[in-house]
Amino acid sequence: MAHKEQGYRFKVDYDLDHRKKVIDGIGEMVVIPVNAEIKKDQTVLNFDKVKKIVDASKKITVMNCSCRMDLKHCDSPVETCMTFDDKAEEMLTSEDLQHLKPHPVTREEAMRVLEMSSAAGLVHLAYVDKEDPSKKIHTVCSCCSCCCEPLGGILRFGLAPHLLKASAYSVTDESKCSGSGVCVDRCQFGARKIRNGLLEFDEGRCLGCGLCVSTCPAHAISLIQLS
């Protein structure tokens, strides 16, 4: 898809100055692999990282994604932005955010939102505020490269790529690859292409989200945990 390429701009899009301002307040964006098997010392982890964040939270709020509400570049779900504890309370009480319909959810409801988002092909990103000395994850957003302001700013315009952190990477068994192209459509980072029936994989663009793993019909892709 064109929007996965460097420099691609939609007719209706956030301007770069606005993207820079938003990104400047972010200390880190960690890609959380979910709904895919991650192999580490023969242990299979499913939803482990994000479940730990959810389970450790006393209050969880879900609200609509402002980016997809604004730009409408895809038909992905919008009720996907999740905040925790103090940040969750802030979302609930902020008059400026009521149009996004923030509401409290249980841990079980939060996990169902994440499972639904993963099935829709959205990348789960954990956000840490730049000025927060605790470096605590306060927000998990389910993002797309076409609408998401910070993710699109990094992937399409090269703004602050150092903020985007991977915790795993994908490996493809080419002997099993059928060339179906399902992984190409699922990859928000543009790391995969099909040319002349063969898969081309750019390892440098893979952030290990696991979206390709969970839907590969040939089971040719696996995730490896970064040490």
N, C-alpha and C positions, 0 to 999 in steps of 0.2 A: 504494500500500500504506500502511496506517495507520502502520506503524512508521517511515515517512519523515517523519511530521509532528512538529512541535515539541511536546514534552511527553508523547509517547506512551511508556507504560511497560508492559512485559510483566509477567505474573503472577510469573514468575521472572526477575529482573533484578538487575544490580549497583546497590547504593545509591549515592546521589550523593556521599557522603563518600568512598567508596572510589574512585569515578571521579575526583574532584578530586585525591586523593592520587597516582593514577597519572599524570594529566595534568600535575601540578605538576613532575614530573621530566623532562618533554619540552620540549626547546628549540624544535623545529620538526617539522612533519609535511608533507612535500612530496608532492603527488599526481603520480605518474609516469605520463604517457600512454604506453600500450603497445598493441601489436597494432592500431594505427590510423595512418593517414597524417596527418602533421603538415606543413603547408605553410609554408615559410619561405624566401623568395627562390627559389621554385620547386624547392627541395630537399625530397625526401620522406624522412622519418626514421621508421624502424620499429624499435622496441625500443632505439633508440640510447642513451637515458639510462641505462636499467637495465643494458644490456649493458656500458657503460663501468664501472659499479660492480662488476659481476661480474668483468669482465676484469682490473680493478685489484686484486682480492682474492687473497691467497695461500692463505687457508683459508675455506671456505664451509660453513656448517652449516644444515641444514633440520630443522625439528621441527614437531610438531602445534600448531595454534592453540589456546591455552588458553581463549580466549573462546568459540569454537564448541564446544570440548569441554565447557565448563562449562554454557553456556546452551542449546545445541542448538535455536536458533530457526529454523535453515534447514538444508538438506541440502547446502550447499556443501562442497567439499573441505576437509579439516582439516590435511593435511600441506603447509602453505604458508608458515610463518614462516621467514625466512631471515636469518642473521647472518653477519658477515664478520670475518676476522682475529682480533683480541684478543677481540671479543665472541663470535665463533664458538667459540673455545677455552673461554671462560667457560661457554657453554651446554653444551658437551660434558662438562665436569668438575663442574658443579654438581649435587650430590645432590638438591637440591630440584626440579630440572627433568627428572629421568630418566623420570618418568611421561609426559612429552611426547615421548619417543623422539627426542632430538636425534641426528643422525648426519651425518658429513661427506659432501659431494657434489662432483662435478666441476663445472666451469663449464658444460659441456653439459647435465648433469643439472639444474643450477640454472635454466637457460633453459627447459628443458622444464616444470619446475614452474611458472614464471611464465606460460608460454603456456597451460598447463592451467588455471591460476587465472583468467586473463583470459577464456578461453572460458566459464568458469563464471560470469562476471559479477562478479568481485571486483575491488575497487579496489586498486591498488598504491601503498602509502604508504612513503616513505623517512623513517626516524626519526633525529633528532639529539638526543643527550643535552643537557639544559639546562646541566650543569656542564662539558661538554667544550669547552675553548677552541679546539680544532682544527675544531670544527663538522663533523666527519667523519660521513658516513652509516654507521651501524653495523648497521642493521636495515632490511630491506624486508619488510613484511607485506602479505599479500593480504587485504583487509578487507571486511566487510559492515556495513551500518549497523544491522542488527538484533542482532548479537552483539558486534562489536568494542567493547571498553571505551572507549578514547579517542575513536574516530570516532563512536560512538553518543552519547557524552557531549557532543561538540561539536554534532552535527546535531540530536539530539533534545532536549537540555537546555541548549544555548547556552553550554556551559562552554568558556572560552578559545578562541573562534573564531579569534583572531589567529594561533594556532599552525598552522592549516591553510592551506598555500600552494598556489596553482595555478601551473603553468608553461605552460598553454595554455587556450584556451576554444573552445567549439563554436559553429558557425554553421549555421543550418538554412535551406535553400532551400525556402521554403513552396510554390513552384510545382511542386516535385517530390514534396513530402510526400504520402504516400498515406493517412495516418492509421491505419497498421497498429497502432500502440501498442507495437511492439517496444522502442523507445527508452525508453518509460515504465517498462517492467518492468526494463530494464537499468540505469536511473539510480539509483544508491545515494543520491543527494543530494536526490531528490524535486523536481528542477528541471523535470520534464516531466509533463504530464497531457493526457489526451484528453477534451475536453468537446464533446458534440454532434458528434462525428466530426472535430473540429478540434484541432490541437495547440496547447496553451498552454505556453509556455517561459518560465521565470523565470531570466533571465540571472544574477541575483544569487546563485543557488544552484548554478550550474554551476561545477565545479572542473576541467573539461577532462581527465577521465580517459580519454576515447576509447571507452568501452564502447558508447555509442550509435552511434558512427561505424562500428565494425567489423561491426555486425549490421543496419544499416538496409537493408531490402530495396529501397528506392527510391533508395539512394545520395544522399539529400538532405542529409546532415549531413557537415560537415568540421571539422577542428581547425585553429586558428590559433595559432602559437607566440607567447607573450607576449614582448615585447621586453625 
